Amino acid sequence: MLIRKPADLRYSDVTPKEVYLNRRKFIGAGVATLGALALPSVSLATTKINGLVQTGPYRNLGNEKPSPKATVTGYNNFYEFGTGKEDPAQNAPKWKVPAEWNIRIEGEVMQPKTLSLDQVMKLAPAEERIYRHRCVERWSIVVPWIGFSLSTLLKQVQPTGKAKYVAFETYYDPKSMLSPREAGIPFPYVEGLRLDEAMHPLALLSFGMYGETMPNQNGAPIRLVIPWKIETTYPYSKEETFIVPPDRPFFDTMTCLAFLAGCTERIQLGMSVMVLPYRHPLHWSRIATTIDQLSNGRLILGVGVGWMEEEFAAMNAPFKERGKVSDEQLTLIKQLWSEEHITFHGQYYQADDIAFLPKPYQKPRLPIWVGGEGKYAQRRAGQYGDAWFPYFVKVTPNELAAGFENVRAEAKKAGRNPDEIELACCLPVELIPTAGPQITDYLKGSLEQVTERLQQFIDVGVIHIGLQFMIPHYPERQEQIDRFAREALPGLKEYGKT
């Protein structure tokens, strides 16, 4: 493992965390990081680790219950031993760990070293640490790892003041492992951490799990384990965890829609949803009207108040006041989009005789679809929206219709015509090959079952349904979307006209 200067480590060297989360976190013959630790799994049968410290301060910060061992050892991303989830458990045990397993640590260090695996494992007592890991593929695991803080190893070589990153390169045996072409990724593999991340006490150098030495398919003989999670509960997945890990690129909504406006001519453009309270209304509303003008009136503005406290903290925006801030923004944009001279004095925003251009292409304004599921979101939709646009993980058509009646009642209270507000929604969908149990509140079944259920949503007045296909892998997801578009969508369009 090497310690690398910033110019030596490119962003492209650091791969998405979900790709390697349950795969290896190994340390490899390195480049600007901790020298060459290998990522492969051990060939030895696992053995019990004695003298395990189970009382450390980082043992179980989340009070988590470990996942079944069979799940963690049988469902892995480890592309050197296969691209399927079950392949590593079948193929990795055939691989034999070299008799001499050395870890090279060099680069921006005062004392470069090459240590044997035995020397590394004697640097500190073995601790049990129970960490949760989440994958972008919508699964998570809780694993009782065994090891000690990576910083213990790094301190052996004394990083210099110039060291900024730690790079890790995997072990690669072309005779026993897939080729880069077969796996679809380059080998040996390189990962990287900032030095401060690597020195964090939660960064774990692990050589075991479940009280035993590391199984091959989980990264034996030694690997790196990095816990990573967003603390705020995500309300739009069954697991209540956000679908995109915090280290993955997440493109800006309005920028993407501006790009799509220039690539398309007829399709409507929208989002589910743009979070209002940490954006300034004079800024985002002008971008929205610009897109509406450039697309000749094809933009639908989906808006919401947000859910992730970490985002608000990073933007220095008041999380607990996000509903009030959003309501004030929606009040302000009504003036921005309709008046020539705008004067506004609210609790959060002030404007004195300002002009706002361009106005929306659509008249009298851009359609505003208000997201959110609870009573405050329903009230906001009734007061300000052209549609209520919730995302329910689980909901029946009748439950959705009941919520919409509340929206209509709020519209009437606000002096609006309830008939001017429409009902839209987003739903997750899981397509399975053959018919399963009758669908209740979660959209999972065969294509025929899902189509029948969507017709029932249409029956209660839903004019638009955004479907999120939950199959984790892109090729299979694309296949499901294409099949749905071919076999179900034409009939649903016709059904909606009746």
Secondary structure per residue as TSV (DSSP state, phi and psi in degrees):
chain	resnum	aa	ss	phi	psi
A	1	M	-	360.0	139.5
A	2	L	E	-119.9	155.5
A	3	I	E	-107.3	120.5
A	4	R	E	-108.4	145.9
A	5	K	-	-74.9	157.2
A	6	P	G	-55.0	-39.5
A	7	A	G	-68.7	-19.3
A	8	D	G	-82.0	-23.1
A	9	L	-	-110.2	111.9
A	10	R	-	-88.8	156.2
A	11	Y	G	-58.5	-33.5
A	12	S	G	-67.6	-16.5
A	13	D	G	-74.9	-18.2
A	14	V	S	-102.0	115.8
A	15	T	-	-90.6	161.1
A	16	P	-	-56.7	139.0
A	17	K	H	-60.7	-35.7
A	18	E	H	-67.5	-20.4
A	19	V	H	-69.6	-35.3
A	20	Y	H	-113.3	1.6
A	21	L	T	-52.7	-53.5
A	22	N	T	-103.2	17.6
A	23	R	T	-103.1	-54.2
A	24	R	-	-155.0	-51.6
A	25	K	-	43.9	38.2
A	26	F	B	-86.4	173.3
A	27	I	-	-118.1	140.3
A	28	G	-	-131.4	175.8
A	29	A	S	-58.5	87.6
A	30	G	-	-90.7	169.0
A	31	V	S	-123.2	119.8
A	32	A	S	46.4	42.2
A	33	T	B	-159.5	-142.1
A	34	L	S	-89.8	81.0
A	35	G	-	17.9	-148.8
A	36	A	-	-99.0	86.9
A	37	L	-	-94.6	151.0
A	38	A	-	-102.0	158.1
A	39	L	-	-98.2	-19.8
A	40	P	S	-60.0	172.0
A	41	S	-	-96.7	160.5
A	42	V	-	-79.2	152.1
A	43	S	S	-88.4	-15.8
A	44	L	S	-77.3	153.0
A	45	A	-	-67.7	145.6
A	46	T	-	-68.7	146.1
A	47	T	-	-129.1	155.5
A	48	K	B	-66.7	140.7
A	49	I	-	-101.8	119.5
A	50	N	-	-90.3	161.1
A	51	G	S	68.8	30.9
A	52	L	-	-73.4	129.1
A	53	V	B	-82.3	118.0
A	54	Q	-	-119.2	22.6
A	55	T	-	-127.7	13.1
A	56	G	-	-67.8	162.6
A	57	P	T	-66.8	-18.3
A	58	Y	T	-110.1	17.2
A	59	R	S	-62.7	-45.9
A	60	N	-	-154.0	72.1
A	61	L	T	-63.7	-31.4
A	62	G	T	-93.6	4.5
A	63	N	-	51.2	48.5
A	64	E	-	-92.1	149.7
A	65	K	-	-96.3	123.0
A	66	P	-	-58.6	146.5
A	67	S	-	-69.6	157.5
A	68	P	-	-56.8	138.8
A	69	K	H	-57.9	-39.1
A	70	A	H	-62.1	-33.1
A	71	T	H	-68.5	-46.9
A	72	V	H	-69.2	-35.1
A	73	T	H	-88.1	-13.2
A	74	G	H	-108.7	-4.3
A	75	Y	S	-134.5	99.0
A	76	N	-	-139.7	151.5
A	77	N	-	-98.7	111.3
A	78	F	-	-155.3	83.3
A	79	Y	G	-67.1	-20.0
A	80	E	G	-62.7	-24.5
A	81	F	G	-115.5	18.2
A	82	G	-	132.3	148.7
A	83	T	S	-93.0	-11.0
A	84	G	S	-86.1	155.9
A	85	K	T	-64.7	-31.8
A	86	E	T	-91.4	-11.0
A	87	D	H	-60.0	-46.0
A	88	P	H	-58.3	-39.8
A	89	A	H	-64.3	-28.7
A	90	Q	H	-84.5	-38.0
A	91	N	H	-96.7	-34.6
A	92	A	G	-63.3	-38.0
A	93	P	G	-61.2	-18.4
A	94	K	G	-75.8	-18.9
A	95	W	S	-80.7	141.5
A	96	K	-	-107.2	126.5
A	97	V	-	-67.6	131.0
A	98	P	-	-55.6	145.8
A	99	A	S	-60.3	-38.2
A	100	E	-	-105.8	118.0
A	101	W	-	-121.6	101.5
A	102	N	E	-108.4	150.6
A	103	I	E	-118.3	116.3
A	104	R	E	-98.9	130.1
A	105	I	E	-125.0	117.3
A	106	E	E	-152.5	-177.4
A	107	G	E	109.4	-133.1
A	108	E	S	-82.4	69.3
A	109	V	B	-133.9	155.5
A	110	M	S	-82.5	-28.0
A	111	Q	S	-134.6	81.0
A	112	P	-	-56.7	142.2
A	113	K	E	-142.8	153.6
A	114	T	E	-122.5	118.5
A	115	L	E	-116.9	144.5
A	116	S	E	-76.2	162.8
A	117	L	H	-60.6	-38.8
A	118	D	H	-63.7	-41.1
A	119	Q	H	-63.8	-39.9
A	120	V	H	-64.4	-45.0
A	121	M	H	-68.6	-16.0
A	122	K	T	-93.1	2.1
A	123	L	S	-70.1	-26.7
A	124	A	S	-158.0	158.4
A	125	P	-	-62.1	146.6
A	126	A	-	-76.3	126.3
A	127	E	E	-110.4	149.3
A	128	E	E	-94.4	128.4
A	129	R	E	-128.0	125.7
A	130	I	E	-100.6	110.7
A	131	Y	E	-118.2	144.9
A	132	R	E	-97.6	138.2
A	133	H	E	-126.6	138.4
A	134	R	E	-120.6	142.3
A	135	C	E	-114.5	147.6
A	136	V	T	-62.0	-18.5
A	137	E	T	-77.1	8.1
A	138	R	T	73.6	38.3
A	139	W	E	-137.9	157.5
A	140	S	E	-140.4	158.9
A	141	I	E	-139.0	153.6
A	142	V	E	-121.5	120.2
A	143	V	E	-124.9	132.1
A	144	P	E	-86.4	87.1
A	145	W	E	-74.9	162.4
A	146	I	E	-128.6	131.2
A	147	G	E	167.6	-150.8
A	148	F	E	-152.2	170.1
A	149	S	E	-61.1	135.1
A	150	L	H	-56.6	-31.7
A	151	S	H	-58.6	-28.4
A	152	T	H	-59.9	-41.4
A	153	L	H	-72.8	-42.7
A	154	L	H	-62.6	-35.4
A	155	K	T	-65.5	-20.3
A	156	Q	T	-65.3	-27.1
A	157	V	T	-106.5	-5.4
A	158	Q	-	54.5	80.4
A	159	P	B	-56.1	142.5
A	160	T	-	-81.2	171.9
A	161	G	T	-65.8	-17.5
A	162	K	T	-83.7	-15.1
A	163	A	-	-71.2	128.9
A	164	K	-	-122.1	-26.6
A	165	Y	E	-133.1	157.5
A	166	V	E	-121.6	122.4
A	167	A	E	-108.0	144.8
A	168	F	E	-125.7	128.8
A	169	E	E	-117.5	135.5
A	170	T	-	-78.8	157.6
A	171	Y	-	-74.6	142.5
A	172	Y	-	-141.8	125.0
A	173	D	-	-116.9	99.2
A	174	P	T	-63.2	-19.1
A	175	K	T	-77.9	-25.7
A	176	S	T	-113.5	-10.1
A	177	M	S	-121.4	163.9
A	178	L	-	-61.2	154.7
A	179	S	-	-79.4	158.1
A	180	P	H	-54.3	-36.2
A	181	R	H	-65.7	-41.9
A	182	E	H	-67.1	-38.5
A	183	A	H	-83.0	-25.4
A	184	G	T	82.8	10.7
A	185	I	S	-140.2	157.3
A	186	P	-	-76.0	144.6
A	187	F	S	-126.9	147.2
A	188	P	S	-63.3	158.0
A	189	Y	-	-95.8	144.7
A	190	V	E	-121.2	130.1
A	191	E	E	-120.2	167.3
A	192	G	E	-152.4	149.8
A	193	L	E	-130.6	151.4
A	194	R	E	-65.9	153.5
A	195	L	H	-60.5	-38.8
A	196	D	H	-66.2	-33.0
A	197	E	H	-68.1	-42.2
A	198	A	H	-65.6	-31.3
A	199	M	T	-86.1	-5.4
A	200	H	S	-65.4	138.4
A	201	P	T	-62.2	-20.4
A	202	L	T	-81.1	-15.6
A	203	A	-	-70.4	117.1
A	204	L	E	-112.5	130.4
A	205	L	E	-91.5	111.5
A	206	S	E	-114.7	140.8
A	207	F	E	-133.0	16.6
A	208	G	E	-168.7	172.9
A	209	M	E	-160.5	153.4
A	210	Y	T	51.5	38.7
A	211	G	T	77.1	4.7
A	212	E	E	-130.4	170.8
A	213	T	E	-64.9	163.0
A	214	M	-	-70.1	129.8
A	215	P	-	-68.3	153.8
A	216	N	G	-55.0	-47.8
A	217	Q	G	-69.1	-10.0
A	218	N	G	-107.2	8.6
A	219	G	T	112.0	21.8
A	220	A	T	-63.5	153.5
A	221	P	T	-87.2	-12.8
A	222	I	-	-154.7	145.3
A	223	R	E	-151.2	170.0
A	224	L	E	-104.2	138.3
A	225	V	E	-124.4	124.6
A	226	I	-	-122.3	111.8
A	227	P	-	-73.1	145.3
A	228	W	-	-156.7	123.4
A	229	K	-	-159.2	154.7
A	230	I	-	-93.9	126.1
A	231	E	-	-70.8	-36.6
A	232	T	S	-65.4	132.8
A	233	T	-	-65.3	130.6
A	234	Y	-	-91.3	119.2
A	235	P	T	-81.5	-0.1
A	236	Y	T	-115.9	28.4
A	237	S	S	-145.6	154.2
A	238	K	T	-60.7	-35.3
A	239	E	T	-82.0	-7.4
A	240	E	-	61.0	29.3
A	241	T	S	-121.5	144.3
A	242	F	-	-65.0	140.2
A	243	I	S	-74.2	-18.3
A	244	V	S	-115.3	118.5
A	245	P	-	-58.6	152.4
A	246	P	T	-65.7	-10.6
A	247	D	T	-103.3	7.7
A	248	R	S	-95.9	144.4
A	249	P	-	-61.5	136.2
A	250	F	-	-133.2	102.8
A	251	F	-	-66.2	150.2
A	252	D	-	-69.1	133.1
A	253	T	H	-60.2	-52.9
A	254	M	H	-68.3	-34.1
A	255	T	H	-63.9	-43.3
A	256	C	H	-62.8	-40.8
A	257	L	H	-68.4	-34.3
A	258	A	H	-64.2	-40.8
A	259	F	H	-62.2	-46.3
A	260	L	H	-66.6	-30.8
A	261	A	H	-61.5	-34.2
A	262	G	H	-81.9	-14.0
A	263	C	H	-98.9	-10.0
A	264	T	-	-130.3	168.5
A	265	E	S	-128.0	-31.9
A	266	R	S	-119.0	-32.8
A	267	I	S	-66.7	142.1
A	268	Q	-	-74.7	151.0
A	269	L	E	-117.1	136.3
A	270	G	E	-164.5	179.0
A	271	M	-	-145.5	156.5
A	272	S	S	-134.3	91.2
A	273	V	-	-133.0	169.3
A	274	M	E	-87.0	127.7
A	275	V	E	-79.4	119.2
A	276	L	-	-79.1	-48.7
A	277	P	T	-65.6	-19.3
A	278	Y	T	-102.6	17.2
A	279	R	S	-116.1	146.9
A	280	H	-	-83.6	131.9
A	281	P	H	-63.9	-31.4
A	282	L	H	-67.0	-28.4
A	283	H	H	-82.9	-56.5
A	284	W	H	-68.5	-33.0
A	285	S	H	-70.4	-29.4
A	286	R	H	-71.9	-39.1
A	287	I	H	-61.3	-42.5
A	288	A	H	-62.8	-45.2
A	289	T	H	-69.6	-29.7
A	290	T	H	-65.7	-45.3
A	291	I	H	-62.5	-40.3
A	292	D	H	-62.4	-39.4
A	293	Q	H	-67.7	-46.2
A	294	L	H	-67.6	-26.2
A	295	S	T	-96.7	5.5
A	296	N	T	58.3	43.5
A	297	G	S	81.2	39.4
A	298	R	-	-109.6	5.9
A	299	L	E	-91.2	131.6
A	300	I	E	-110.7	126.8
A	301	L	E	-97.2	101.0
A	302	G	E	-86.0	126.3
A	303	V	E	-128.1	151.3
A	304	G	E	-153.8	174.8
A	305	V	-	-98.6	-11.0
A	306	G	-	91.8	164.5
A	307	W	-	-139.8	-20.9
A	308	M	-	-93.1	111.3
A	309	E	H	-61.5	-33.7
A	310	E	H	-61.0	-37.8
A	311	E	H	-63.5	-44.7
A	312	F	H	-65.1	-39.1
A	313	A	H	-63.0	-41.9
A	314	A	H	-65.6	-31.9
A	315	M	T	-92.6	2.0
A	316	N	T	55.6	43.3
A	317	A	-	-113.6	145.7
A	318	P	-	-75.0	110.2
A	319	F	S	-66.7	-44.0
A	320	K	T	-71.0	-16.7
A	321	E	T	-102.9	12.0
A	322	R	H	-62.4	-31.8
A	323	G	H	-67.3	-45.7
A	324	K	H	-64.7	-40.2
A	325	V	H	-62.9	-42.8
A	326	S	H	-64.5	-42.7
A	327	D	H	-60.7	-40.2
A	328	E	H	-68.1	-37.2
A	329	Q	H	-61.9	-44.4
A	330	L	H	-65.9	-30.4
A	331	T	H	-68.7	-42.3
A	332	L	H	-66.2	-43.3
A	333	I	H	-68.2	-23.4
A	334	K	H	-58.7	-39.6
A	335	Q	H	-74.1	-41.8
A	336	L	H	-58.5	-37.3
A	337	W	T	-89.4	-4.9
A	338	S	T	-127.0	-23.1
A	339	E	-	-106.7	151.9
A	340	E	S	-83.0	-39.8
A	341	H	S	-116.8	119.2
A	342	I	E	-111.7	122.6
A	343	T	E	-124.8	127.0
A	344	F	E	-145.5	131.5
A	345	H	E	-132.4	102.8
A	346	G	-	-118.6	-172.1
A	347	Q	S	-71.8	-31.7
A	348	Y	S	-113.6	-23.0
A	349	Y	-	-134.1	144.0
A	350	Q	E	-131.9	140.9
A	351	A	E	-151.0	134.6
A	352	D	E	-124.3	108.7
A	353	D	E	48.3	58.1
A	354	I	E	-104.6	155.9
A	355	A	-	-100.5	151.4
A	356	F	-	-136.5	119.3
A	357	L	-	-144.9	149.5
A	358	P	S	-79.6	154.3
A	359	K	-	-76.9	164.7
A	360	P	-	-61.7	148.5
A	361	Y	S	-69.3	-41.0
A	362	Q	S	-77.6	144.0
A	363	K	S	-117.8	139.4
A	364	P	S	-79.9	-11.3
A	365	R	-	-165.0	176.3
A	366	L	-	-64.1	139.9
A	367	P	-	-64.2	131.2
A	368	I	E	-110.8	115.0
A	369	W	E	-105.0	116.1
A	370	V	E	-91.8	119.7
A	371	G	-	-83.7	174.6
A	372	G	-	108.1	153.1
A	373	E	-	-115.0	-27.3
A	374	G	S	-81.6	-174.1
A	375	K	H	-66.3	-32.6
A	376	Y	H	-71.1	-37.8
A	377	A	H	-66.4	-39.2
A	378	Q	H	-63.6	-40.9
A	379	R	H	-64.9	-40.7
A	380	R	H	-63.8	-41.5
A	381	A	H	-63.5	-40.3
A	382	G	H	-67.1	-33.7
A	383	Q	H	-83.8	-37.2
A	384	Y	H	-122.6	-18.5
A	385	G	-	-92.1	159.5
A	386	D	S	-97.2	-12.8
A	387	A	E	-157.3	149.9
A	388	W	E	-93.0	130.1
A	389	F	-	-133.7	65.9
A	390	P	-	-79.5	161.7
A	391	Y	B	-118.7	109.1
A	392	F	-	-107.8	127.6
A	393	V	S	-68.7	-42.1
A	394	K	S	-132.5	124.9
A	395	V	-	-165.6	145.1
A	396	T	-	-95.9	160.9
A	397	P	H	-56.5	-40.7
A	398	N	H	-68.2	-36.1
A	399	E	H	-65.6	-41.1
A	400	L	H	-63.7	-42.1
A	401	A	H	-63.4	-37.5
A	402	A	H	-64.7	-40.5
A	403	G	H	-63.2	-37.6
A	404	F	H	-67.8	-30.6
A	405	E	H	-63.4	-35.7
A	406	N	H	-64.5	-39.5
A	407	V	H	-60.8	-44.9
A	408	R	H	-63.4	-39.5
A	409	A	H	-64.2	-39.6
A	410	E	H	-66.1	-36.5
A	411	A	H	-63.0	-42.0
A	412	K	H	-64.0	-40.5
A	413	K	H	-60.1	-34.7
A	414	A	T	-83.0	4.0
A	415	G	T	79.5	20.2
A	416	R	-	-102.9	162.7
A	417	N	-	-84.0	113.2
A	418	P	G	-59.1	-26.7
A	419	D	G	-69.9	-11.9
A	420	E	G	-84.1	-5.2
A	421	I	-	-105.6	133.3
A	422	E	E	-106.5	167.3
A	423	L	E	-113.0	121.6
A	424	A	E	-130.4	167.7
A	425	C	E	-163.0	162.8
A	426	C	E	-116.3	141.7
A	427	L	E	-139.7	140.4
A	428	P	E	-76.7	149.6
A	429	V	E	-138.4	136.6
A	430	E	E	-121.5	112.6
A	431	L	E	-90.0	131.9
A	432	I	-	-119.8	156.2
A	433	P	S	-61.9	-39.4
A	434	T	S	-126.6	164.9
A	435	A	-	-60.0	136.1
A	436	G	-	-112.2	-160.6
A	437	P	S	-58.5	156.9
A	438	Q	-	-57.5	135.2
A	439	I	-	-70.2	131.0
A	440	T	S	-109.9	-90.0
A	441	D	S	-109.9	-0.8
A	442	Y	S	-125.1	131.6
A	443	L	-	-82.3	83.3
A	444	K	E	-137.0	124.7
A	445	G	E	170.7	-172.2
A	446	S	-	-69.1	169.6
A	447	L	H	-57.9	-39.8
A	448	E	H	-67.0	-42.3
A	449	Q	H	-64.6	-44.1
A	450	V	H	-64.8	-41.6
A	451	T	H	-61.5	-44.2
A	452	E	H	-61.4	-40.1
A	453	R	H	-67.9	-40.1
A	454	L	H	-63.3	-34.4
A	455	Q	H	-61.7	-34.6
A	456	Q	H	-69.2	-32.8
A	457	F	H	-67.5	-39.4
A	458	I	H	-61.8	-37.6
A	459	D	H	-61.4	-30.1
A	460	V	T	-91.3	7.0
A	461	G	T	106.7	8.6
A	462	V	E	-71.4	126.9
A	463	I	E	-99.4	-14.6
A	464	H	E	-152.0	132.5
A	465	I	E	-127.8	118.4
A	466	G	E	-91.1	121.8
A	467	L	E	-103.7	132.2
A	468	Q	E	-109.7	106.5
A	469	F	E	-73.8	123.9
A	470	M	-	-91.5	-2.6
A	471	I	-	-62.7	130.6
A	472	P	S	-72.9	-32.0
A	473	H	S	-92.2	138.6
A	474	Y	H	-61.6	-47.8
A	475	P	H	-58.3	-44.1
A	476	E	H	-67.9	-36.1
A	477	R	H	-64.1	-43.3
A	478	Q	H	-61.8	-39.1
A	479	E	H	-62.5	-42.8
A	480	Q	H	-65.3	-41.7
A	481	I	H	-63.1	-44.4
A	482	D	H	-62.1	-43.3
A	483	R	H	-64.5	-43.0
A	484	F	H	-61.4	-42.0
A	485	A	H	-64.0	-37.1
A	486	R	H	-76.0	-47.0
A	487	E	H	-99.2	-23.9
A	488	A	T	-112.8	-39.2
A	489	L	H	-62.8	-43.5
A	490	P	H	-58.3	-43.0
A	491	G	H	-66.9	-37.0
A	492	L	H	-67.5	-36.9
A	493	K	H	-62.7	-44.0
A	494	E	H	-65.4	-40.0
A	495	Y	H	-61.7	-38.7
A	496	G	H	-67.0	-19.9
A	497	K	H	-83.5	-16.1
A	498	T	-	-83.1	360.0
